[in-house]
Amino acid sequence: MRRLLPAVSFVSIAAAALLAQSAAPAKKAYTPPKTSWGDPDIQGEWPATANIPLQRPAALGERASLTDEEVAQREKQAQNTAESDSEEFVSSSTSVTINPPSYWVEHGAVNRQASLIVDPKNGRTPPLTSAGQAYVKSLRGGLGPGSHFPEKVDSWEDFDIYSRCITRGLMSSMLPTLYNFGNQIIQAPGVVVIRNEMIHETRVIPLDGRPHAGKDIKTYMGDSRGHWEGNTLVVETVNFNDKTGAGGAFFSDAAKLTERFTRTGPQELAYEATVDDPKTWTRPWTIHMPYKMDKSYIVYEYACHEGNYMMLDALTAARQLEGQGKDTKVSNDNFVRPATGSK
């Protein structure tokens, strides 16, 4: 009998634990407030301040969360960056650039989530189809898409459309960027309006069940229609042009983006977006972005193109460099030079 006692005791303890677990109340889902016309209220300022990379570092594999040590390392890096940003004068150990002061850049808060991409499980974009790869390579006569730091400056198309103050595209407009993280949601009966601060986008999304615009009408931000599934706003967008995309590729005429907005707490909003474009990616993929409400945040007009002298200046300077027999490649170091004055 003595040999059986430990086993009997173990079974008893396990059974007691299961009973206690079943007796524990399940965490109650948050019920958001309602608008005066009865829709779940998701209105507010939801800046994209969570500092989460789009793709997960390959070394993390399928691990979706950072360890305490990894979080501490990132927090230390964030602290060092904040100290550098707060410098009133350039120190001897600091480089100077032609960029604006570093405090213009909003770095966002460190988050334990390892990547915005949550499906596939490795947190990385799925492979491109052969057609998706071919389209990327075909741009600019076979040179590929424009860049913020192009290898030549012969045309405005050598710069990407973000640099040209056109748009960041639908998905990128919802996510963190260098600064101006603002996202504002406004509701009215039968419609939801989403304002993105960066490049000043506004989507007016009908909720009345009307069909999408004809497939021949294509735009940078696509054509959005929404509906409620319980407390979740579901927005389906189609009719993208082939100038924008996500994850380094571009949407085809088959692309559909499905977004889900769910208020999970008084100050929390969960955002999920699934990209389904069988002509571009080998499978659909999904991102998750947690938002925190900031009632003090104000979305100002981002008058990008009105003050964008870069196109004329860049093309003019490139022609001058050509006349001197010099390379016109835009350096991605932004002409960083040591603060000591050495050349």
N, C-alpha and C positions, 0 to 999 in steps of 0.2 A: 504494500500500500504506500510505503514511503516514496517509492519511485513514481507513483501516479500523482502524488500531491502537487508537485510543481506544474504538471500539465493541467490538472484540474483548476489550479489557481490561475494559470494563464488564461484558460478559457473563460473563467468567471470574470477576470479583469477585462478581457476583450469584450465580453457581452455587456458588462456594465458601461464600458466606454461607448459602445454602439447605442445603448439606450439613452445615455446622456446626450450623445450627439443628435439623435432623433428628437429628443425632447427640447433641444435648444431651438429658439425661434429663428427662422430663416430671415436673412437680411431683407427688409422690405424695400422694394424698388421705389425710387423717388417719384413722386407725383408732382409735375410742374404746375404752376398756376395757370389759369385760363384767361384768355382775352375776353373782352366784353361780349364777343360774338361766339365764344365757346371753343376756340382752337387752343391747343397747348401754347403757352407763351414762351417763345425762345428769343424774344427781343433783347437787344442790348449791344454793348461794345465787347467784342470777343477778340482781342489782339492775339496774334499767333506768336506768343512769347516763349513757348516751350522749345528749348534748344535740342532738337532731335534730328539726326541726319536722315536723309531719305532712305539710303541703303545701309544695311548693317555691315560692319566690318566682317570680311569672310572668316576671320579667325574665331568669331563668336559662334559660327555654325547656326544651329537652330535655337540658341539661347536668346530669348526675347528681352531679357532684363539685364541691367548692369549689376555687378556685385557692389557691395559697400565700398570696397577698395577702389573700384573703377569710378564710382560716383565721387569719392573723395579726391581722386586724381583730377577729375574734370572740374570739381569745385575749386581746387587749388589753381588750376589753369585760369579759371574764370576770375579768381581773385587777383592773379598777376595781371591779367588783361585790364581789369578795372583800375588797378593802380597805375598802369601805363596810360590809360585813357585820361586819368585825372591830373596828369602832369601839366603844370602851367607853363613850364619851359622845357625845351628839348634837352635831355641829358647827353653826356658824351657817349653813352652806351646805346643811344637810340638812333635809329635811322630816320631820315626825313624823306618824304615822297611828295609827288605832285597831287596826291589824294587830299580830300578834306581831312580835318583833324580826326583822329581815331575815335574820339568820343561821339562822332556822328553815327558810328555803327552801333546798332543795338544787338547785343549778343544773346539775349534771352536767358532764361533760368535753366540750370542743369536739370535734366529729367532722367529718371531711371530707365525709361523705355529705350531700347537699344537702336530702334530704327522706326521711321514712319511706316515703312512697308511691313505689314503683319502677315500677308499671304502673297507668295509662298512662305513656308515656314522658315526659310533661310534669310528672310528679310531683304531679298534682292529682286530686282526686276527680272522677269523671265527672259529667255533668249528671244531675239527678234526673228521673225520669219524671214525667208529669203527676200520676199517683196519689201519688207520693212527695212532690211539692210540696204537693198538696192536703191530705195528712195533716198535714204540719208546720203549715200555716196553720190547720187545724181545731182544734188543741189549745187548751184553755182558752177554749172558746166563740168561737174565731176570732182570739184574740190571739197564738197561737203558743205554743211550749214555754216552760216556766218558765225562770228565769235565776238566776244567782248574784247579779245586780244587777237585780231586777225593777222595772218602771216603776210598779207598784202593789203593795201588800201587803194584799190582802183575804182571802187564803187561803194555806194551806201549799202549794197547787199553783202559786202564783206563783213559788216557788223551784224550781230543778231538783232532781232526785233525788240528785245528788251532794251538794248543800248540805243536803239532808234526811237524809244519812247512810244512804241505802238501798243504793246501789251506783254504781260507775262503769261498769258493763257489762263484758262479757267482753274486748273488744279494749282498751278504755281501761285496764282493770286491769293489763294486761301492759306498758303503756307509761309513759314518764316523766310525773310529775305535779309538784305543788309540793314534796312531800317524801314520805318513806316509800316509797322506790323498790323495796322488797324483793319478789323473786319466788323462791320455794323450790320445787324439784322433788324429790319423794320417789318411789321405786319399790318395788314389791313384786311377787311373781309374779302376773301377770295384771292388774295395775292400775298406773296412774300418778296421783299426787296433785300438783296445782299449787296452791300457796298464794300469794295476792297480799296484800301487807301493807296497802295502802290500802283501807280499809273492810272489811278482814278477810274476803276471799273464799277459799273452798277448793273446788276442783273434784276430784272423785274420778272418774277416767276408766277404765272397763273396757276391757281389751284382748282379751277372750275371744270376740269376734265376736257378742255378743248384739245384738239389734235395738234401735233407738231406742225410747224410750217412745212411747206413742200420741200422735198429732198434737194431741190436745185438751189435753195436759198441757204448758203453756207457762210458762217461768220467765224471770227477768231474765238469767241466765247461760246459758240454753239447756240442751240435753241432749247431752252429749259422748260420743263413742265413738272409740277409738284403735286403731291397728295399726302395725306396723313395715314400712317399705319399705327394706330394707337397714339402714343405720345411722340412718335418719331416722324419727322418731316422727311419724305423721300423725294428726291429731285432727280429726274432722268433727263440727260442732255444729249442731243444728237446734232447732226448737221454742222460738224466742225469743218473748217477749211483745213488745208494741209500745211498751214504755216505755224501751227502750234502743236504741242504734244506734252510729253512728260517722260522723265527717265532717260533723256538723251535721244528720243525718237519722236516721230510725228504721227498725228492722227490720220487715219484714212477715212474714206467715206463710209466705212462700216463701224466707226467708233461709237461707243455708247459709254457715257460716264454716269454712274449711279451714286448719288451722295445721300448720306443719312445723317440727320441732325437730331440728337437726342439730349435733352437736358437731364443730367444725372444728379444734379444737386443745385442748391440755390445759386451757386457761383460757378458751376461746372457744365460744360457742354461737350459731348462726345461727337466727333466728326469722323465719318468713315466714307471713303470714296473708292469705288471699284471701277477699274478701267477694263473694258471689254472691247478689244479691237482685234479680231482674228486675222486681219490682213497685216497687222504690224507686230503683234506679240504672239508667241506660241500658246499662251494661256492667259486668262484674266488675272489681274493682280489688284490687291487692296491695300490702302493705307489707313492708318488711324492717327488722328491728331486730337489731343486733349486741349480744350480751351478753358481759360479762366476769365470770368467777367471782370472788367475794370471800368467801373462807373465814372472814373475821372478821365478816361481816355477820350480824346477829341479827334475825329477824323477831319483833317484839313484837306483842302484841295491840293492834289499833287500835280502841279502845273509843269509837267516834265517837258513837253515839247516846246512850250512857250519860251523856255530858257535853254533849250538844247542847241547850243552853237557848235556842238562837237562835230556834226557831220561836215559843215562847211570848213571848220578849222582843220579837221583831220585830213580831208581831201586836199585842201590847199597846201598844208604842210607836206603831205606826201608828194605832191607835184614838185615842191621846192627841193625835197630830198632827192627825187629822181634827177632833177636838173644838176645836182651836185654829184651824181653817180653813187648815191647812198641807198641803203636798204630802207624800205618803207614799213617793215614789220613792226607791229605794235608790241612793245616789250611787256610781258606780264608782271614785271617787277615794278611797274608804274614809276620807272626812273628813280628807284630807291638809291639814295646816296648816303654815306656815313655822315653823321652830324659834325664830325671833326673838320670837315671842309676838304678832305682829300678827294682827289678825282679818280 
